[in-house]
Amino acid sequence: MSSAPRIVCRAGPNLSSLESVPVNSSSVHISSDLFEGNVFVRLKDYRGPVGEDGKSNPDKEVWFEGEKDTWSIAFEGKFKGELEVDEIVSLSLLGQWMDD
């Protein structure tokens, strides 16, 4: 069994409305006053949350064949109006959250 870290992925329209993302499976729909769309998460060697070994989809590992990448987060959707850049929470905050 892989020694990959055990993580739980969540997404939502704000930090108080997060739901689990089915990693390497299907997308999660996100809807808010500002955005409508889907997020899809792929993690190489993902084993599922603690206590749920085998819930990942090893057949989907082909996404990473021949690549150095070990993860991918894809967003599909549209903003419902014009926004300033600082109104968008992005992955650039990920490092800050992980360091806290």
C-alpha positions in Angstrom: 0.0 0.0 0.0 1.2 3.5 -0.8 2.5 5.9 1.8 0.6 8.8 0.2 -0.8 11.2 2.8 -4.4 10.8 3.9 -6.5 13.9 3.0 -10.1 15.0 2.7 -11.0 17.3 -0.1 -13.9 19.8 0.3 -15.3 22.5 -1.9 -18.1 25.0 -1.7 -19.3 28.5 -2.4 -17.8 29.7 0.9 -15.7 28.3 3.8 -18.8 27.6 5.9 -20.6 25.6 3.2 -18.0 23.1 2.2 -18.9 19.5 1.1 -16.8 16.5 0.3 -15.4 16.2 -3.2 -15.4 12.7 -4.6 -11.7 12.5 -5.6 -10.9 10.8 -8.9 -14.6 10.3 -9.5 -17.1 12.9 -10.2 -17.3 16.7 -9.8 -19.0 18.8 -7.1 -21.5 21.5 -8.2 -20.9 24.9 -6.6 -23.6 27.6 -6.8 -23.5 31.0 -5.2 -24.6 34.6 -6.0 -21.3 35.1 -7.8 -20.4 31.7 -9.4 -22.1 28.7 -10.9 -20.0 25.6 -11.9 -18.2 22.4 -11.0 -14.9 21.4 -9.4 -13.1 18.2 -10.1 -10.2 16.9 -8.0 -7.6 14.3 -9.1 -4.9 13.0 -6.8 -2.3 10.4 -7.7 -2.2 7.4 -5.4 -5.3 8.6 -3.5 -6.5 5.9 -1.1 -9.6 7.6 0.2 -10.3 9.2 3.6 -9.2 7.3 6.7 -11.4 4.2 7.2 -12.4 4.1 3.5 -9.5 2.4 1.8 -10.3 1.4 -1.7 -12.8 4.1 -2.5 -10.5 5.8 -4.9 -10.6 4.8 -8.6 -7.2 3.3 -9.6 -8.3 3.1 -13.2 -8.2 6.9 -13.4 -4.5 6.9 -12.6 -4.0 7.0 -16.4 -4.4 10.8 -16.0 -0.9 10.9 -14.5 0.9 8.5 -16.9 3.9 10.1 -18.4 3.5 13.2 -16.2 5.4 14.6 -13.2 2.1 15.9 -11.9 0.6 14.3 -8.8 -2.6 16.4 -8.5 -5.0 18.4 -10.5 -7.9 20.7 -9.6 -10.2 21.7 -12.5 -12.9 24.3 -12.4 -15.7 24.6 -15.0 -18.3 27.3 -14.8 -18.9 31.0 -15.0 -19.0 34.1 -12.9 -22.4 35.7 -12.7 -21.1 39.2 -12.9 -18.0 41.3 -12.9 -15.7 40.8 -9.9 -12.5 42.4 -8.7 -9.5 40.0 -8.4 -9.4 40.3 -4.6 -13.0 39.0 -4.4 -12.0 35.6 -5.7 -10.6 33.0 -3.3 -8.1 31.0 -5.2 -5.6 28.2 -4.8 -3.0 30.9 -4.0 -4.4 30.8 -0.4 -3.8 27.0 -0.1 -0.3 27.4 1.2 -1.5 29.9 3.8 -4.2 27.5 5.1 -1.7 24.6 5.2 0.8 26.7 7.2 -1.8 27.7 9.9 
